[in-house]
Every structure is written in C-alpha cells, then in structure tokens.
Amino acid sequence: MPPTAGTGLEPGFRGVICVSFGSTGDTAVPDTDGQSRFDLHFEAATADTLSELSSVFSSSRVGVRLVLAGPPTDIRAAAAVAADCGLVGEEVTLLPQETGPRFIYCPHCLSTTIDETADTEVKCQGCATTLAVTDHFSRRRGAYLGYSAHAEEAA
C-alpha cells in the first residue's frame, strides 16, 4: 500500500501513533506492548500540523491508539482533531507537560482565549467578560469551559 501523503504511514495503520509537540521529539512512551509504532513530531499545533494529523487519523483503522505528548494547548488541539476524525477517548492518551498556555472557551461570545497565567479567572479576549475557569475540558473544542465569574452579583 502507498503511504499517506507526506507521513510515511500506510493507509489503515493499526498500532500506536505517537505525536509529540515542542522543542524535543521525546514522546515519553516507554513501551507499546509490541504493537507497531508510528512517531510524529511537530514544533506546535499549527493549522498545517492539525490538517496533516487529520489526514493521518482519518486513514487509520478501528483499534489504533494515539498518544499525544507536549504542551497542553498543542496536545488538546490535536485531541480535538482526533475526536473529529472518530477516535474515542479510550483510544487517546494525553501526556501534557506541566507548563504552557491553556485555551478557555467563552460561551457568551463563542470565542477562545489563550491564558498564560493559570489563574482561576481570566478576561475573555472576545467580549471582555471576566470568566471563571472550570476543570471541565471539552475535547471537541480543545479548551476549558469558562463562565461569567460575577453573574450572580447585584449590579
């Protein structure tokens, strides 16, 4: 079978796809239990990177496992692409680095804010609402859910 364009991955690959992001190529996966392993490394989860990953994920078969390692923002963006391609949570392992920005989704204006501070509240870059950041992470959106932090206070 010819490889998927630009990846070297055969169509229908079933094994472990290890994707790492950041300045090092280490996917931090010590053992794949003898399954075939396909490694990819990217500096960041850019639009081009996510498009390439979509092609890889779409051509894989049921039973493939995906390991994503690197900054939380990058691996969660890649996890959202994987979910859009039909991979379910049980097939995806996230290995986040402890540092890095996070995405906060605002349900008020439907925009996503990049937060570098890890504070419990952030100002939405779309509508300037002060958002309380929850622990709820949407794989589909690749972001944490925010809500109006002071909605119940009297005006």
Stockholm file with secondary structure:
# STOCKHOLM 1.0

chainA/1-155         MPPTAGTGLEPGFRGVICVSFGSTGDTAVPDTDGQSRFDLHFEAATADTLSELSSVFSSSRVGVRLVLAGPPTDIRAAAAVAADCGLVGEEVTLLPQETGPRFIYCPHCLSTTIDETADTEVKCQGCATTLAVTDHFSRRRGAYLGYSAHAEEAA
#=GR chainA/1-155 SS CCCCTTTCCCTTCCSEEEEEESSSCCCCCCCCTTCCEEEEEESSCCHHHHHHHHHHHHTCCTTCEEEEEECHHHHHHHHHHHHHTTCCGGGEEEEECSCSCEEEECTTTCCEEEESSCCSEEECTTTCCEEEEEEEEETTTTEEEEEETTTTSCC
#=GC SS_cons         CCCCTTTCCCTTCCSEEEEEESSSCCCCCCCCTTCCEEEEEESSCCHHHHHHHHHHHHTCCTTCEEEEEECHHHHHHHHHHHHHTTCCGGGEEEEECSCSCEEEECTTTCCEEEESSCCSEEECTTTCCEEEEEEEEETTTTEEEEEETTTTSCC
//
